[in-house]
């Protein structure tokens, strides 16, 4: 039940998000432990999702609260992770069954690549306090949060629908850069940072608190445990 932190390029940030907020079931609690602190950077920053929700424009919140948010994934052998690695199987029937059981739309391309889409709530009630929380990965997994040169290369190579991941309003409407930048700016206003030291333990309420990972230099080993699953 203990995992290494997500594999992500050391020089690229992981923007604010809530773990597994795209899944039917997500952990309420997360415990991060620092085995090896990085030489520089690599902070796991946090932000209060209740404060973020209060500071976002009401019309933007109402839109996402009404429609939810939509995550699309494109699994192909050229970029990102293959569907075989993502689902731990070579059997398409197993993938189709998993997707059907977890409210994921699945479509196979003629070349064997897999495209999936799932629509989830963007605002949820905290399972204990009942408070409304901004709970999603809308900005983190959106094309406008990618490094510009990466987005331009992938779009040129695979087309707008060929990005390894992207997010939309739940009704399928694309997000403009200004909206995505605004969400990230509001997160930044409420971000708290504390550098890692060997032996540190960070416990996060995954519903009321978003987290990120900042770029780093040097080896960085953070392990995480997930607990108290709930259904948003």
Secondary structure, DSSP 8 states (H G I E B T S, - for coil): -EEE-----TTS-EEEE-TTTTSSSEEEEEEEEEEE--SEE----EEEHHHHHHHS-HHHHHHHHHH-EEEEEEE-SSSS--HHHHHT-S-HHHHHHHHHHTT-EEEE-TTS-EEEEEEE-SEEE-TTT--EEE---TTTTSGGGS-HHHHHHHHHHH-GGGSSEEEEETTS-B--HHHHHHHHHHHHHTEE-----TT-EEEEETTTEEEEE--EES--EEEEEEEEEE--
